[in-house]
Amino acid sequence: MNEKLKAFERLLGVMDDLREKCPWDKKQTLESLRNLTIEETYELADAILVKDMQGIKEELGDIMLHLVFYAKIASETNDFTIADVMNSVCDKLIYRHPHIYGDIKVNGEDEVKENWEKLKLKEGKKSILSGVPNSLPALVKAFRIQDKAKQVGFEWEHLDQVWDKVQEENTEFVEAVSDFKKDPSKFDKMEEEYGDLL
């Protein structure tokens, strides 16, 4: 345990030094790091796909640097600290795992996922879909939405029902494209229908 804490303290110390002494690190903001963080996440995904354990270790380090960087920037404006971040995620994990930290009984992974989504709704999430980031690539977003909908029983029993729905959504998308061609202000509606089709 001491070795882990020492390594984490070392990273925090290096981050403090960089933020104070490096011109590039000094000028970074939450917004300026965003795209770099997304890129690092994709680099981790690539390393995982090819089972490059050394690459995975390096990319995890890069992502951890970003997490510490965001917390450092936020601490400078007194918004939150790295300790706040870590305590917050621990509190959330304990709350969302009542089968470990409480007296809830579950029979398998499906019930764990179902309870997880119900607890998120209790926390004030507007819907089960509110946890799907807007900035996900469209196809990934479509898969995540379907996965979340499935977790609460939104699934078709027969393939022909799915196909009927696809045709319905395609018709709505084609109509939205036609409307957009006549009135460019209807882009958002066209984009929404495209998302439904995906």
C-alpha positions as CSV (number, residue, x, y, z in Angstrom):
1,M,0.0,0.0,0.0
2,N,2.8,2.4,0.9
3,E,4.4,1.9,-2.6
4,K,1.1,2.9,-4.3
5,L,0.7,6.0,-2.1
6,K,4.3,7.0,-2.7
7,A,3.9,6.7,-6.5
8,F,0.7,8.7,-6.4
9,E,2.2,11.4,-4.2
10,R,5.2,11.5,-6.6
11,L,2.8,12.1,-9.6
12,L,1.1,14.9,-7.6
13,G,4.4,16.5,-6.9
14,V,5.5,16.3,-10.5
15,M,2.2,17.9,-11.5
16,D,2.7,20.7,-9.0
17,D,6.2,21.3,-10.5
18,L,5.0,21.3,-14.1
19,R,2.2,23.6,-13.4
20,E,4.5,26.1,-11.6
21,K,7.6,25.9,-13.9
22,C,6.6,24.7,-17.4
23,P,5.3,27.4,-19.8
24,W,3.1,24.9,-21.7
25,D,1.7,23.3,-18.6
26,K,1.0,26.7,-16.9
27,K,-1.2,27.8,-19.7
28,Q,-3.4,24.7,-20.0
29,T,-7.1,24.9,-19.1
30,L,-9.8,22.3,-18.7
31,E,-10.9,23.1,-22.2
32,S,-7.5,22.9,-23.8
33,L,-6.9,19.5,-22.4
34,R,-10.2,18.0,-23.5
35,N,-9.2,16.9,-27.0
36,L,-5.9,15.6,-25.8
37,T,-7.6,13.5,-23.2
38,I,-9.9,12.0,-25.9
39,E,-6.9,11.2,-28.0
40,E,-5.2,9.5,-25.0
41,T,-8.3,7.4,-24.4
42,Y,-8.3,6.2,-28.0
43,E,-4.6,5.4,-27.7
44,L,-5.4,3.2,-24.7
45,A,-8.2,1.6,-26.6
46,D,-5.8,0.8,-29.5
47,A,-3.3,-0.7,-27.1
48,I,-6.0,-2.9,-25.5
49,L,-7.1,-4.1,-28.9
50,V,-3.6,-5.4,-29.8
51,K,-3.0,-6.6,-26.2
52,D,0.1,-4.4,-25.9
53,M,0.6,-4.5,-22.1
54,Q,3.5,-2.1,-22.1
55,G,1.4,0.3,-24.3
56,I,-1.6,-0.1,-22.0
57,K,0.6,0.8,-19.0
58,E,2.0,3.9,-20.7
59,E,-1.5,5.0,-21.9
60,L,-3.0,4.5,-18.4
61,G,-0.2,6.7,-17.1
62,D,-1.0,9.4,-19.7
63,I,-4.7,9.3,-18.7
64,M,-3.8,9.4,-15.0
65,L,-1.7,12.4,-15.7
66,H,-4.7,14.1,-17.4
67,L,-6.9,13.2,-14.4
68,V,-4.4,14.8,-12.0
69,F,-4.0,17.7,-14.3
70,Y,-7.7,18.5,-14.4
71,A,-7.9,18.3,-10.6
72,K,-4.9,20.5,-10.2
73,I,-6.5,23.2,-12.5
74,A,-9.7,23.0,-10.5
75,S,-7.9,23.2,-7.2
76,E,-6.3,26.5,-8.3
77,T,-9.8,28.0,-8.6
78,N,-11.0,26.3,-5.4
79,D,-13.6,24.3,-7.2
80,F,-12.3,20.8,-6.1
81,T,-9.2,18.9,-5.3
82,I,-7.9,15.4,-6.3
83,A,-9.0,14.2,-2.8
84,D,-12.5,15.5,-3.5
85,V,-12.5,13.6,-6.8
86,M,-11.3,10.3,-5.2
87,N,-13.7,10.6,-2.3
88,S,-16.6,11.4,-4.6
89,V,-16.0,8.3,-6.8
90,C,-15.6,6.1,-3.7
91,D,-18.9,7.4,-2.3
92,K,-20.6,6.8,-5.6
93,L,-19.2,3.2,-6.0
94,I,-20.3,2.3,-2.4
95,Y,-23.8,3.7,-3.0
96,R,-24.2,1.9,-6.3
97,H,-23.0,-1.4,-4.9
98,P,-25.6,-2.1,-2.2
99,H,-25.1,-5.8,-2.8
100,I,-21.5,-5.4,-1.5
101,Y,-21.9,-2.5,1.0
102,G,-25.5,-3.0,2.0
103,D,-28.1,-5.6,2.4
104,I,-29.4,-6.0,-1.1
105,K,-29.3,-9.5,-2.6
106,V,-28.7,-9.9,-6.4
107,N,-28.7,-12.9,-8.7
108,G,-26.1,-12.2,-11.3
109,E,-24.8,-9.4,-13.4
110,D,-28.1,-8.4,-15.0
111,E,-29.6,-7.5,-11.6
112,V,-26.4,-5.6,-10.7
113,K,-26.8,-3.5,-13.9
114,E,-30.5,-3.0,-13.4
115,N,-29.9,-1.8,-9.8
116,W,-27.1,0.5,-11.0
117,E,-29.4,2.3,-13.5
118,K,-32.2,2.6,-10.9
119,L,-29.8,4.1,-8.4
120,K,-28.6,6.6,-11.0
121,L,-32.2,7.7,-11.6
122,K,-32.7,8.1,-7.8
123,E,-29.6,10.4,-7.8
124,G,-31.4,12.8,-10.1
125,K,-30.4,11.6,-13.5
126,K,-33.3,12.6,-15.8
127,S,-33.3,9.3,-17.6
128,I,-31.3,6.2,-18.1
129,L,-29.9,7.8,-21.3
130,S,-28.6,10.9,-19.5
131,G,-25.3,9.2,-18.8
132,V,-24.5,8.8,-22.5
133,P,-22.1,11.7,-23.4
134,N,-23.1,14.0,-26.2
135,S,-19.6,14.1,-27.6
136,L,-19.4,10.3,-28.3
137,P,-19.0,9.4,-31.9
138,A,-22.4,8.8,-33.4
139,L,-22.1,5.0,-33.8
140,V,-20.6,4.5,-30.4
141,K,-23.4,6.7,-28.9
142,A,-26.0,4.6,-30.7
143,F,-24.6,1.4,-29.2
144,R,-24.4,2.9,-25.7
145,I,-28.0,4.1,-25.9
146,Q,-29.2,0.7,-27.0
147,D,-27.2,-1.0,-24.3
148,K,-28.7,1.3,-21.6
149,A,-32.2,0.9,-23.0
150,K,-31.8,-2.9,-22.9
151,Q,-30.8,-2.8,-19.2
152,V,-34.3,-1.6,-18.4
153,G,-36.1,-4.0,-20.6
154,F,-36.4,-1.9,-23.8
155,E,-35.7,-4.7,-26.3
156,W,-37.7,-6.4,-29.1
157,E,-38.7,-10.0,-29.0
158,H,-38.7,-10.6,-32.8
159,L,-36.4,-9.5,-35.6
160,D,-39.3,-8.3,-37.7
161,Q,-40.3,-5.8,-34.9
162,V,-36.8,-4.4,-35.1
163,W,-37.0,-4.1,-38.9
164,D,-40.4,-2.4,-38.7
165,K,-38.8,0.2,-36.3
166,V,-35.8,0.7,-38.6
167,Q,-38.1,1.4,-41.6
168,E,-40.2,3.8,-39.5
169,E,-37.1,5.7,-38.4
170,N,-35.7,5.7,-41.9
171,T,-38.9,7.2,-43.2
172,E,-38.7,9.9,-40.5
173,F,-35.1,10.6,-41.4
174,V,-35.8,10.9,-45.2
175,E,-38.7,13.4,-44.4
176,A,-36.3,15.4,-42.1
177,V,-33.7,15.5,-44.9
178,S,-36.3,16.8,-47.3
179,D,-37.4,19.4,-44.8
180,F,-33.8,20.4,-44.2
181,K,-33.2,20.9,-48.0
182,K,-36.2,23.4,-48.0
183,D,-35.3,25.0,-44.7
184,P,-31.6,24.8,-43.4
185,S,-32.8,25.8,-39.9
186,K,-34.2,22.3,-39.6
187,F,-30.7,20.8,-39.3
188,D,-31.1,19.8,-35.7
189,K,-34.3,17.9,-36.4
190,M,-32.6,16.1,-39.3
191,E,-29.6,15.2,-37.0
192,E,-32.0,14.0,-34.3
193,E,-33.8,11.7,-36.8
194,Y,-30.4,10.4,-38.0
195,G,-29.5,9.6,-34.4
196,D,-32.8,7.7,-34.0
197,L,-32.1,5.7,-37.2
198,L,-28.7,4.8,-35.9
